[in-house]
Amino acid sequence: MNKPAICGGTPVRETKLYYGHQYIDEEDIQAVVEVLRSDYLTCGPKITELEEKLCKLTGAKYAVVCSNGTAALHMACMAAGVKEGDEVITTPITFAASANCALYCGAKPVFADIKDTTYNIDPAKVKEVTTKKTKAVVAVDFTGQSVELDELLEHCKQHNLCLIEDGAHVIGTKYKGRTNGSIADMTTFSFHPVKTVTGGEGGAVLTNNEEYYQKLLLARSHGITRDPGLMEEEPHGSWYYEQVSLGYNYRMTDIQAGLLISQLDKLPLFSQRRKEVVKQYNGAFAKLPQLQIQEEIPQSDTTRHLYILRIRPEMLKINRREFFDAMAAENIICNVHYIPTYYFPYYQSLGYEKGLCPTAEKLYEEMMSLPLYYGMSDQDVQDVIAAVEKIVNYYKN
Ligand SMILES: *Cc1c(COP(=O)(O)O)cnc(C)c1O
């Protein structure tokens, strides 16, 4: 039998393959150079161009680009009016920022468990944890598959909650034929290099709501306005501006925007390749009962950001940690998305306890993220499949 590298066999490949990698071509480089040769490095025309492009892509009325996805979430919570004493519901299977944004506003994150099949937040659990203090729901399109927007929107409407979609993974996905970004009250994107399109760093908030839009603009730039309609005093002159609320410097540079405009032109290609790789993985892993494949809901036409390999430990002689290490020995460097947020010492210090979301905690014990990115070759994909098959077959019960 083909021996895993971790017990002395030959690895499936000689060079390391990582779980994600950006794809930058000559056009991207030229786009950045063009900005560097222009008059504006920030607050310039590339910002407007990118915002218009994001509106066109998603169908949203307004887009506000910003420094990163975390800033986007903070701005969205500010625009939603999240404040001290409020509660904000989110999933524990996400990056820390999805809950931290509530804390930034003095509110309390409340965790709702996920569905065991899709790994997305369970609308029924959101209902269970909704209280009079709930102000907003931050719903994460985990791996790029859309959350159940209709169910969540209906609940939010009933209870007067703001639905913020943390769409850090979702760019390129459609929900019931509509592009994610124009459906929730606000949708945030991240353009970190591991995400589907990148600006180095970068983020955006999309909305159809003009009131949110105005608040997002203030949040992004110190609470300062140059719009006489929003001022308390008569302008003292043409230099005059006012700070009318507390904001931050969450602006994106034109350098990032230039790169993103060029990257977005390739989104259809990125999306198609990611779908192909997911199809190949699913096809191979469906044959192995020791693995559980993430359920795809028919409402979501998904551009996958992450591919989750979930093991059934009861059908294997090894646990997730040993499986992960065995993959690394084959030179396939996986990752784990995510450690339940409330496991972190900081959240523990705030009084959260393990056991809160059993379905999420079980998933955490059984999953790892396989390599998935545009630049993967067919051989890379075959290597990942060969490594998984080798390890499953060697260690199956
Ligand atoms: C990446 C990510 C963020 C944060 O985005 P940054 O651009 O890194 O600040 C937030 N939520 C989720 C689900 C993410 O994956």
The ligand as an SDF file (V2000), in Angstrom:
LIG
                    3D

 15 15  0  0  0  0  0  0  0  0999 V2000
  -10.8090   38.3310    5.9140 C   0  0  0  0  0  0  0  0  0  0  0  0
  -12.0380   38.4180    6.7010 C   0  0  0  0  0  0  0  0  0  0  0  0
  -12.3900   39.5720    7.4220 C   0  0  0  0  0  0  0  0  0  0  0  0
  -11.4680   40.7320    7.6230 C   0  0  0  0  0  0  0  0  0  0  0  0
  -11.0050   41.3020    6.4710 O   0  0  0  0  0  0  0  0  0  0  0  0
   -9.6290   42.1300    6.5000 P   0  0  0  0  0  0  0  0  0  0  0  0
   -9.6270   42.7570    5.1350 O   0  0  0  0  0  0  0  0  0  0  0  0
   -8.5220   41.1480    6.6860 O   0  0  0  0  0  0  0  0  0  0  0  0
   -9.6960   43.1220    7.5890 O   0  0  0  0  0  0  0  0  0  0  0  0
  -13.6180   39.6080    8.0380 C   0  0  0  0  0  0  0  0  0  0  0  0
  -14.4550   38.5640    7.9930 N   0  0  0  0  0  0  0  0  0  0  0  0
  -14.1430   37.4310    7.3370 C   0  0  0  0  0  0  0  0  0  0  0  0
  -15.1310   36.3180    7.3070 C   0  0  0  0  0  0  0  0  0  0  0  0
  -12.9200   37.3080    6.6890 C   0  0  0  0  0  0  0  0  0  0  0  0
  -12.6110   36.1720    6.0730 O   0  0  0  0  0  0  0  0  0  0  0  0
  1  2  1  0
  2  3  1  0
  2 14  2  0
  3  4  1  0
  3 10  2  0
  4  5  1  0
  5  6  1  0
  6  7  2  0
  6  8  1  0
  6  9  1  0
 10 11  1  0
 11 12  2  0
 12 13  1  0
 12 14  1  0
 14 15  1  0
M  END
$$$$
